[in-house]
Amino acid sequence: MAGTGGGPVYRRLAVPLSLLLLVLAACTGGGSGDRDGDGGPASAAAQDVPGTIVVASGRDVTGRNGIRRQLIDAWNLREQRAGSQFQARLVELPGSADEQRSQLLGALQSGSADYDVVNLDVTWVPEFASAGLIRELPEDLVDRDVIPSVAGTARWDGKVYAAPFNSDVGLLYYRRDYLDRAGVERPDPRDGLTWSQLEVLVETLNARLDRDTSAYSKGWTTQLAAYEGRTVNAVEAFASAVEDFALVDEDGHYTGTVGALTGGIAELRRRIGQPYTLENAVRSDEATSLSDFTEGRTAFLRHWPYVYPALFRTFTEEQIGVAPLPGRAVLGGQNLGVAEASPRPGKAAELIRFLTGRQSERCLLEAGFAATRTSAYEGGERCATVTAAPSVSTGEGADPVPRDKGGRPLYAATVLHEALRDAVHRPRTPLYGAFTQTLITELGPLLGRTDRSDEELAERLDKALRRALPD
């Protein structure tokens, strides 16, 4: 999921809302990330117009009554009990991430929709901030508890414009049962893999798996179709190949070079090589690549954290593992901003503080999202929506997700948290839309198995990016 809210549906989390409220209310003394808005930008509550705070967001991958909606319901109950005249309502936008971006831009620019809070992909924040569509927020919404790499997505031009809500990062899922059948040692998630080590594993699998009795075809798959997935894979390859990789400066101006692009393209070519990569990868998005993996056509899958719960509806811990992605992984996720035209900016900022606070982030993590706060991975306090880690053997409705003693997904405190800390950003620029479309287009010939050299492709890409991102 390249920064969107789409994907398979997790189990629904159903507990009494009053219990959720009690736990969430306890967070008010837990640090600046959990206090009500009481000053600074977007917090002039005395000027707010009472009414409904409309939250516009992509689809919640945790289900119809997903964790985002449950958190908003908990805030509403707290407001009701306090005698407040404010309530919040979640509006889920249809379509892909690109379609959602277009809808939000159009609605905020024209004033055709009364959105107070907008859930933005991390790559959109510079664009929306530069266009004056979202307000500056209080600095303490992004405190020291927010994972540093994630905190960097909240700012533009030295100011906080959006609070990290849920994060995302590329991970490597693998079929333990295939590795066992081939008699090879399993990757250790604590150590991670280099790309060279992964290639050796794939060569062994290719040689030893009996294709007459298995659906297995090639070693790994990812998302290379002509959409944001291709951009994500390219940036991961570029950042892995080139030290201190950057295509733009802090102002969003292009700073790339043909030499750096050549190294990145060479690494991407290596990763999509026919001996290793499933042929279908060049046409795959998140759903297609996940299907190829679950149906056994490949042993390794680059994907996002949200598929972790979905995979354990089909496989057991003996069949599936997850490790850090070889090389560098791209950071994804969504941040919450206050619409510039909102008539209730102070209360909207207060809602954001609640939704991105410590307890809410722990709830998001236990539901399957990648939390944005360090405390969610290290603290012992549970979210009320998951009162205990259910047994996978209790029959229909049981939680199949492997969990630690604190109720977090088993891989969260090690693999996921470490991957988030080490993740790289896609270029941060108000012209990100132009950047990603240019990259997707110019890399098309490479994925078509062109005979053009890496240098020629890099020269063409450099020229195109200079036109798309003028300095």
N, C-alpha and C positions, 0 to 999 in steps of 0.2 A: 504494500500500500504506500504509494509514494506521497505520503503526507495527506491522505484523505481519510474519511471515516468509513470506507466501504469494506466489504469482505464477509467471510462466513460469520454466522451468528453464534455467539457464545450461549451458555446456559443462562437462564434468567435468574436473577438474584431476588428472591422474595422473602422479606422479613417485615415485621410490623414497623411502620414508619415512625412510630413513637420511639422505638428502640434506636433507630438510626438517628433520630433527632437528639436523643440524650447523649449519644457518643459524639456527634458532631458539635453539639453545644459545648461539650467539655473542652473543646479546642480553643476557647476564647482566651485562655491564659497561656497559650502555647507558643507565643512568639509573634513577630510582626506579620508573618504570613497568615495569621488567623484573627487579627483584630478587625473590628469594624472600621470603615473608612472615617477618618476624623481630621482631614486636612489635606492640603496639597491639591494638585490638578485633579479634575474630574470628581471632586468630593464635596462640592458646595451643596450639601444636602438640603439646606434651608430654601434653596431655589428650585428644588425638584417639584415636578407636578405629580401628585399621587395618581396611581393607576398601575397598569400591567407593564412589566419590564419584559420586552420580547427579546428572546435569545435566538439568533439565527445560526444554524450549524448544519454540517453535513450529517449523514446517517450515523447513528451510534451503533458500532459493530457489536456491542454487548446485548443487542436484542431490542424487541419492541418496547419493553419496559426497562430499558437499559440503565446503567449506573448513572449516566448524565442526568436522565430524567428523574431518577430517584433522589439525586442530590438536590436538584431544583425543587422537588416536592418537599424535601426536608427543610429547605430554606423557607419555602412558603408556609409550612406549618409553624416554624419559629416566628415568622412575621405575624401570622394570624393570632398566635397566642400572646404576642406583644401588643396587639391592638393596632397593628400597622395598616395603612391603607395601600400598601404595595404588595403585589404578587408578581411572580415570574412565570413566563410561558415559553416552552421550547418549540421552535419551528424548525423542522428538519427539511433541508433543501434537497431536491432530487438531483440526479445526474452525477457525472464524474467530477473530479476536483476542478478541472478547467471550466466546466459548466457552472459549478458553484461559484467560482471566482467571478465569472461574467455576471451571474445573477446578483451577487453582492455589490459589485462595482456599479452595475446599472441602477440597483435600488438605492444605494447611498448617494450616487451622483444626482439622480433625478428626484429623490425624496418620495419615490412611489411606494415604499414600504416603511413602516414605522418600527425599525429595528433599533434597539437600545444597546444590545451586546452582540458582537459578531465573533464567531469562532473562525479564526484565520489560519490557513496553512502557514507554517513558519516562514516560507519563502515569500509570502504576500505582505508581510508587515512593512518593509520599506516602501512598497508601492502605495499602500493605503495611507501610511503616515505622510509621505511626500505629497500626496494628493489632498491632504487635509480632510480625509474621510473618517479618521479616528482621532480621539483626544489623547493628549499626554496624560499619563497615569501617575499616581504617587510612587516615588522611588522605592518605598519599602514593600511594595507588592512583589518585588524581586529581591529577596533577602539572601543571606549567606547559605540558607538551607537549599536553595535551588541549585541543582547541578550546574557547575560553571559553563559547560558547553551549551546547555539548554538556556541558561540565563542570557547568553549572547544573542539569542533569537528575539528577545523582548525589546531591544533598543534600536533606535535609529536616530542618527544625528545627535548622539549623546543623551537622548531622552528615552524614558520608558513609555512605550505606546501599547504594549500588550503583555499580559501575564501568562506565562507558560501553564497550560491546562493539562494536556497529556503529550508525552513525547513519543519518539519512534526511532528505530535504528535498524540497519541491516544486520541479519544474523544468518548463521549457517546451520540448517537442519540436516540431519543425516539418518540413513536407515541402518540402525545397528544390526538388524537381522541380515541384511545383505553383506555387511562387513564380516559377520560371523560365518556366513555361508562360504565366503571367499577365503576364510582363514586369515584375515588381516587384523592387526591390532586396532582397536577403536581409538578415535581421536579423544584426547583428554580435554574437556571443555575448560579446565583450569589453565591449561598451557596454551591452547589455541593451535592453529595450524598456519604454516606459510603456504603460499600458493604452490611452491615446488613440492611440498609434502602432500598437498591435495592431489596434484597431478600423479604422483607415485601411487597413491591409493586408487585413483581412477584407473590407471594402467593395470593394476592388479585385479581390480573388479572386472575390467573388460576381458582380461585373459582367463579368469577363473569361473565366472558365473555361467551356468548352463542356460543358454538362451532358448533351448528347446522347451524348457519347463518354467521359464521365467519371462515376465514382460520387460525385463531390464534391457535397455538399449545403450545409453551413454551415461557418463559419470555424474554430470550435474546440469541443472537448469536454473534459469533466472528470467527476468522480465526485460525483453529487448524489443518489443513492438514499438511502433512510432508514437510514443506518448511519454509521460514523465518517467516511467520505469527505465527507459533507455538513458535518459539524462542521469538518473541516479547511478546506474551501473557504470556509465562513463566517468562520472566524477569520482566514484570509488576507485576505478582503475587509474585515473590521472593522479589522485592524491596518494595512491600506493606507490606509483612509479617515480614521482617527482617530490623531492624533499621541500618542505615549506610551500607546498602547492597553493597557488592563488591565481584566480583569473581576474579579480577585481580588487581595488583598494577599498579603504574604509568608506569612501564616498560613492562606491558603486561603479567607478570608472574602470575600463578594461586595462589590464596590466599583463596579459598573457604574452608569450613569445612562441615563435615557431618551434624552437628547440624543446621547450617544455611540452607543447602539444604533441610533438613527435614522440616523445617518451611515453606520454599518456596513451596515445593511439596504439603504440606498439604493445603496451600492457593489455589494453582492451582486446586487441587482435589475439593475443595469447590466450586470454580467458575465454574467448568464443571459438577457439580452435576446434575443428571437427573431431579430433580424437577424444575430446573431453566433454563437449557441450551437446546436449540434446538438440537435434535439428529444429524441433518445434520452438526453441527458445526465441528465435528471431521474430516469431509471431505471437509471443506469449505476453500476457499481462499477469496480474496477481492471481486471478482465478484459474487461468489456463496452466500456469506453472505449478500451482498447488495440486491441480488434478493430475498432472503428469507424475508428480512425486507420490501422491497417495495411491495411484494406480500402478506404481512399481516400475515405471519406465526409466527412472533415474534414482541414484542413491544419495545425491546431495542437492540441496535447494537453498538458494538465497531468497530470504523472505523477511517479513516484519514480525514483531512480537505478537500481533493479534492472532496469528494462526496457531500459536502454541496451544491454547485450549481446544481449538477445533481439531487439531491432529490427535489429541488424546481421546477424542470420541471414536476414533478409528483404530488407533494403535496403543500399545502398552509401553511402559518404560523400557522393556527389553527390546522393543522394536525401533524406538525413536530416540534420538538424542539431539542436543542443540549446543552449538559452540560459537565463539566469536567468529566473525567473518574474516577470512585471511586478508591481510593488509588493512587498509582503512575502510571504515563503514560510514555511510552518510547518515546524518541526523535528519529526522523528520518530525512530525507532530503538529499540534495545533495550539494556538495562543488566543486568549480572549481579549478583545478590545472594546472600548466604548465608542459608539458612533458619535461623530461630531454633532449631528443634529438631534441627538437624544434630548428630550425635555426633562430627563431625570438622571443626569450623569453621576451625581453623587451616590444615589441608591444603586445605580448600575455598577459602579466601582465597588460598592459594598458587597453586592452579589458576587462579583468576580473574586473578591478577597475570600469569600466563603468557599467558592467552588475550587479555588486553587490553594487553599490552606492545607495544613499538615494532615488533618483527619480526612479531608476529601481526597487528597492524593493517595493516602493509604487505601481508601475505598476503591479508587480507580485502579490501583495496582492489583488488588485482590480480585477485581472483576476481569482483569486481563489486559488493561492498558499499561503502557510504560509510564510510570509516575515520573514527575519532574523534580521531586524533592528527595534529597539524601535520606531524610528521616523516614521516608516510606520504606526504604530498603533496610534500614538499620534498627528502627525502633521496635519495641515489643508490643505496643498497643494495637489491638485489632480494630478493623472496621466492623460496624454493627451489621453490615449486610452479609458478612460471612462469620457466623458465630463460632464455627469450628470447621476444620477441614473434613468434609464428608468422606466416608469410605467409598471406594470405587466399586465395592462389591455389594452395595445395598440395594441394587436393582434399579429400575427405571427412575430417572430423575437424580440419580447419584452424581456427585461431582467427580469427573474422571481426571481432573488436573492434579498432577503430583504437587504436593505442597510441603513447605517446611513447617516446623512446630508453631511458627507465628501466623500461619495461614497464607503466606505469600506463595505464589507459584515457585516451585522448587529451584528454578534457575535464576530467579529474580535478583537475589542478593549478590550473586557471583557473576554469571555470564551477562545478564541484562544490564546491571548497574555499571559494570566495568566497560561494556560496549558503549553505553551512553557517555561516560566520562571521556572516552577516547575518540568519539565520533567527530567527523568533519562537517562543516557547513557547505551547502551549495552556495554559489555566488550570491552575496547579499547586495541587491541592487533594485531600485524602483523599476528597472526595465527587465525584471526577471523573466517575464513572459516572452520577450523578444529573445533573451538569451537561450531559454530552453528550446524554443521552436527552431532557432538557428542550429543548435547542437544536434537536435533530433534529425534535422534535414541533412546536415553535412556529414553525419555519420552513417547515413543510409547506404552509400556505396560500400562501406566496410562490411556491413552486415549482409550485403548482397554478394559477398565473396569477390570483391573487385580485385583486379590486378594492379590497381594504383598503389604506389609505395606509401609508406607511413609519412614520409616527408611531403609528398604531394598532397595527401589528405590534410596534413597539418597546415600547409600553406593556404589551402582553400578555406579551412576552418578559421584560421587567423584573420584573413581578409573579411570573412563574413561576420565574425564577432566584432571586428573594429567598426563595421557599418552598423551593427545592432546596438553596440554599447559605446557610443562616441565618448572620447575623453575630453 
